[in-house]
C-alpha cells in the first residue's frame, strides 16, 4: 500500500513522502517512508528513507503516538539535510565502446568497400556498436588485401584484419586466405565479402571481448571453410 504525504517548510521548500510496506524480513521495520525535499522551484534538494516500527492497528487508526514519533524523527533529518545539503557529484563520462572500421585497402574492383561494409554488418549482427569516427570508438579494425599473381590459372587471396585499441596498441591480426580461379574477383566481391566477413567478425569479437576483460588474445587454429582462418597474436 502506497500513501503519499506532503508538507511545506517556512522557506517555501516542500517535502513529500511515500509510505511503503516493508517486505524484507531481514529488517524490523513495518513501513518505510521515502521522503524527498524540494526547493521553491521544484528542484530536488535530497531525500532519505525512514524506517518505522508499528502494528497494523496503529497504521489503520492513525495512533497519535506513532504520528508524533514519525514527525519528530523525520523533522530532525529534514532540518539536517537542509542545513547540510548533499554536494552534487557529476557522473563520470561513459567510456566509448564502439568499433571503428578504418577501412580496407588493396582489394581489386569494389573489394575495399564491400569487405568493410560486410564486416560492419557482421559485427553489428553480433551486437557491437559501430562508431562513425574514433571519437566514439574503443577499438579500431583495419583491413588489407593481398592478391598474389596468377599461377596455373589460380591465384591466392589473403585478407588481413588488424584489431587495435584506440591508443594504437595492436591486439592481434587475423589472416584469411583462399586460392581462387584467376580473375574471379574482378567482377565484384558481393558474395565473397559477406562469406569472408562473418567468420572474421566472430574472431574479432573474441579479441575485443578479451581486451575488455583485460586478457591477452590467444592463438586460434584453422576453422574457416571459405578462407583458412588463423590469428596472429601481437608480439609483446
N, C-alpha and C positions, 0 to 999 in steps of 0.2 A: 504494500500500500504506500503510495507516494502522497505526501501532503505538503504543499508549498506554504511558506510563511515569509513575511517581509516586514521590514521596519525602516524608519528614516532617522538619521542622526541629526544633531543640531547644525552640522556643517553642510547639510543638504546632500551628504553621501547617503546611500541607502543600502540596506542589507536584505538579501533574500536567502531562504533556506529550504532544503528539501529533506523530508524525513524518509528514511529508507529502512525497512525491516532487515535486521541482520540475519543472514543465512549461514554465516561462518561459525560453526560450533566451536572453533578454537578460541573465540573471544567471549567474554561475559556480557557484552552489551546486547540489549534487546533491540535497540534502534541506533541508527547513525543519522546525524543531521549534517548535511553538506551545506555549509554557509559560504556565500560569496558576497564581497563588498564592492560596491560600485561608486564611482565618483559622480558629481553633478551632471556630467556629460554622458554618463552611462558607461564610462571606461572601467575596466576590471582592475580593482586595486588589490586583489588577492583573495584568499579564502582558506578554509580549514575544515576538517571533519571532526565533529563532536560525538563521542560515544556516550550513550545514555542507558543506564540500567533501570528498567521499570517493568511492572506487570501489565498484562493486557487490560486489566481493570483500570489502572492508573491512566493509560493512554486513552481508553474509551471514555472515561469520565472526566478527564482534564483535572487530575489531582493537583490542587494549588501548590502543594509542597514540591511536587515534581516540576511544575512550570516555573516556580521561583528558582529552584536549583539550576534548571537548564538555563534560565535567563541570566543568573549571576555568573555562571561559568562561561557562557558564550560572550557576555559583555566584556569580561576581562580579556578574553582572547581578541575580541574586536578592537578594543582600545589599544592593545599591544600592537596589533597589526597596523592600525592607523598611525601609531607613533613611530613604528619602525617598519615601514613598508618594504617588501622584498625588492632587491635590486634586479631589474630585468637583465637576463643574460641572453645574448643572441645565440641562436643555434649555430653550430659550426656548419660551414658550407658542405653540401654533399659532394663527395669526390666524383668526378666523371667516371662512368662505367662503359661508355660506348667503345665501339671498334671502328677505326677509320681505315678504309681500304684506300691506300695511297695510289693504287693503280697497278697496271701490268704493262710490261714493255717486252718487245722482241717477237711478238706473235705475228705471223703473216695474216693478210686480209683483215677481217674485223676481230681477230682473236683477242687483242688487248682489252677492248671494251666488253666483248662477250664474256670473257673469263672473269673480269672484275664484277660485272653485273650478276653473273651466275653465282659467284662466291657470296656476294652480298645477299642474294635471295636465299641461299642455303643457310647462311649464318642467322638471318632473320627468322627462318623457319625453326632454328634451334633455340630461339628465344633471346638472341643477342640484339642489343640496341645498336643500330648503325649510326655513326657520327658523321655529320656533314663536313666537319673540319676537326682539326686536332684539339680545338678548344673544348669539345665535348667528349674527347676520347681518352681512354686509359691505355689502349693498345692500338698498334698500327700494324697493318698487314700490307706487304709489298709483294708483287708477283713478277716473275721473269720467265720468259720462254726461250728455249734454245732449240732450233730446228737444224739438225745435222744434215750435211749433204747427202743426196740420194746414193744408195748403194744397192745395185741389183734390183732396182725398181721399188725399193723400200727406203724409208728414212726414219730415224729415231727422233722423237719429240720429247723434250724434257721441260717440265713445268716446276718451278721452284717458288715456294711461298715462304717468306721470312716474316716471323712474328716478333715484334719488339714492343717494349714499353714506351710510353710517351717520351721519356727522357733519353731514349736511344739505346737502351740495353737490349741486345739481341737475345731472345729466349730460345729460339730454335728455327731451323729451316726444314721445311717439308719438301721432299723431292718426289715428283711423279714422272714416270717415263713410260713411253709406249712406242713400239715400232709400227708404222702405218704405211699404206701404199703411198709412194712418192707423189706429192702434189695434191693429196686428198683434202688438205685443209685450205687450199687456195680459194675454194668457193664459199667458205664460211665455216664458223665454229659453233653454230647454234646448238646442235645436239651434243657435240663433243665437249663443249664448255660446261654444259649442265651436268653431264655424266662425270666430268673430272672434278667439278666444284663440290659435289655432295660429299665424297669421302675426304677431300681436303678440308672442308668445313668441320667435319667431325673431329679430325685430328687437331685443327686449330682450336676448336672448342676445348679439347682436353688440355692443350698447352695453356690457354688463358685461365682455365679453372685451376690448374696447378699454380699459376702465377698469383692468382687472387688468394689462394690458400697458403702462399709462401713456400711452395715446394718447387724444386727444380724439375723441368720436364724430363721424362725418361725416354729412352730409345724405344722405337716401335718397329716391329718386323713387317714384312710384306703383308698386304691384306686388301689391296685394291684390285678387283678383277679387270678393270679397264687400264689403269696406269699403275705400274709397280710402285707402291707407296712405301716410303721409308722416311724416317725422321732423323735428322742430324742435330743432336743437341749442341747448343752453343758451347764453345770452349771456355773454360774458366779463365 
